[in-house]
Amino acid sequence: MTPARPTVRLHGHLDEPAELTVEQLRTLPAHRVEVSFDCLTEGEQRHGYEGPALLDVLLAARPRIDFSGRKQRLRFLLNVVGADGHRAVVSWAEIDPDFGGRRILLATSMDGAPLDAAGPQLVVPDDHCGARYVSAVTAVWLGPLGGPVQPAG
């Protein structure tokens, strides 16, 4: 019996939610980044990653965001979950070209080795701390941040 390939579930405020394998992620334009970051358990890490930009992955799923203006985009967040339960939050503004425009990847290979068996990895190249590098990503949720509850009165 062939083991199941890991998938990434794209869900939330999307017109076309999807479950994608690493192989399917490779059909999107790929970018390569060389990074170094501090890992709490293993010290300084240096790796080369390749894969699609998280923005491209989400745009292919058709986010339900009004792109005609700018301010309304600022309230959207991404919750990225790994197979081990590790979670990281990325704001839409970080990846939106009108704001931070950061090329955050959903990497399909690390140091030239494919991540098909493990699943893709979230790569946040400008982070000095490796805490938002989520291995074996299983889900990416997109949704708006709710406002604080207003007291009655």
Sequence and secondary structure as in RCSB ss.txt:
>XXXX:A:sequence
MTPARPTVRLHGHLDEPAELTVEQLRTLPAHRVEVSFDCLTEGEQRHGYEGPALLDVLLAARPRIDFSGRKQRLR
FLLNVVGADGHRAVVSWAEIDPDFGGRRILLATSMDGAPLDAAGPQLVVPDDHCGARYVSAVTAVWLGPLGGPVQ
PAG
>XXXX:A:secstr
      EEEEEESBSS EEEEHHHHTTS EEEEEEEEEETTTEEEEEEEEEEBHHHHHHHT B   TTSSGGGGG
EEEEEEETTS EEEEEHHHH TTTT    EEESEETTEE TTT  EEE TT SBGGG  SSEEEEEEEE      
   
